[in-house]
């Protein structure tokens, strides 16, 4: 498993090699096609156990985050395909597919909805029931939107008859597990994007000169870059620790949800520091459209907000932790240390 996850990461790194330098808009269909041909868009389709596929998915998501890939890598299989399989609906693997949650047939900020071949929704009905449905773009009304990084985040409204016979009722646990899977995926992508920010800031500091000295010689700059490195390492370690717990217990386990919330909290607190310090190191240069820094920092901040507010994550972590048995909490603390398997 360790070797396979490493191979997935290496393959993804090669596929995304040219993506980080791109400054386009819309879904990157060329990269999506290559990923599909390599089998990386459907890592969970044949997974058997509740935690199967996560080490490989983690390696892929970190690389996608570092590259700022404009693709529904989280929504297609990890969320959308998983929802279809949990509901007993057919999953033919075709795509690109996107996914979102809706209330009364209205979903907000669905990633890449306008360019998706189909949309999977976890819908909370007016009577409180939860249902899963898959529908084509022609059966919904789409209001275009974007996040801070310019990634498509569209509002989707079901039209009459869109659900049809494909609508399946599910229990509340599906919603909790969906939220956990989505949160861990976003945190892993933040970890990748933060690593890219660190790379850009460190390279700038050692190559750029000011007042006749390289920036890296200034103690203030050293402090800024070191703090980015520390926060990036913390985010990655917490994310890898959560993946380790999920691999053993699955995302439906309460201990896994605690580990995921802890990782999301680390990412939420660290995102502001990573973005702020990097832009202080590069000054106005990092804000220009031509420079790659903003493509990573804006994604770090955008994905952080999609995970929820910092206060909300911390409060949810406290609630979940308080509900754990003391023995489970202790084992979570001592057994969830990140291993080299995911680093």
C-alpha positions, 0 to 999 in steps of 0.5 A, a space after each residue: 500500500 505504501 508503495 502504491 500511494 508513493 507511485 500515485 503521488 509520483 505519477 500525479 506530480 508528473 501529470 501536474 508538472 505544467 499545470 502550476 504554471 498555467 493561469 487559465 479559467 474554467 475546467 482543465 479538460 486536458 489534464 482531466 483526460 490524462 488523469 482519467 486515462 491513468 486511472 486516477 479519477 476513480 481511485 475509490 470505485 473498486 475500494 472495498 473497506 471503509 478506509 480503502 483508497 485514502 492513502 492513494 487519494 491523499 497523495 493525489 490531492 496533495 499534488 493537485 493542491 500544489 499545482 492548483 489544478 482546475 478539475 473536480 478531483 474531489 467531487 467526481 469520485 471521492 464525493 459524488 461516486 461515493 454518494 451514488 454507491 452508498 445510495 445504491 445508484 449506478 456509477 459508470 465512472 463517466 464524467 467529469 462529475 461534480 457534487 454538492 449539498 442542497 436544501 429544498 432543491 437548491 445547492 450553493 457554490 457547487 464546484 465546476 457545475 456549469 462544466 460537469 457532465 452530471 451533478 450528484 446532490 445530497 438533498 435535504 427535503 422540506 420534510 427533513 428527509 435526506 435523498 441522493 440523486 444524480 442529474 444532468 446539467 440540462 435538468 437544473 438551473 445554474 447561476 454562475 459564481 466563483 471563489 476567490 481563486 477564480 474557480 467556478 462555484 455555481 449555484 444549482 437549482 433543480 427544476 421540476 422532475 429532475 430527480 425522477 426515479 433516480 432519487 434515493 433516500 439515505 440516513 443522516 449518517 451519510 451527511 455526517 460522513 460526506 462532510 468528513 470526507 469533503 473536509 479531509 479532502 480540502 485539508 489535503 489540498 490546502 497542505 499541497 498548496 501551502 507547500 507550493 507557497 513555501 517553495 515560492 517564498 523560499 526561492 524568492 528569498 534566496 535569489 532576490 537581492 535588496 540593498 545589496 544583500 539577498 533577502 534570505 540574509 535579513 532576519 525578518 525575512 528568515 522569520 517569515 519563511 520559517 513560520 510558513 515552513 512550520 505552519 505547512 509542516 503542521 498542516 501536512 502532519 495533521 492531515 496525514 495523521 487523519 488519513 492514518 485514522 481514516 485508513 484504519 476506521 473509515 470516515 464514519 468513525 467518530 475518532 476519524 471525525 475528530 482527527 479530520 476536524 483537528 486537521 481542518 482546524 490546523 489548516 484554518 489557523 495556518 492558512 492566514 499565516 501562510 498567505 500573509 507571510 508569503 506576500 510580505 516576503 514577495 511584496 507587491 510582486 506576488 500580487 501581480 497576475 503574472 506571478 504564480 504566488 497568488 494562484 496558490 495563496 488564493 486557493 489556500 484561503 478559498 479552500 479554507 473558507 469552504 471547510 467552514 469558519 475557524 471558530 466553527 471548526 474549533 467548536 465542532 472539534 471541541 464537541 466531537 472530542 468531548 463525546 469520545 470515550 477517554 480510552 478512545 481519545 488517548 489512543 487517538 492521540 498516541 496512534 494518529 501520529 503521521 507515518 512516512 507512508 503518507 509523507 
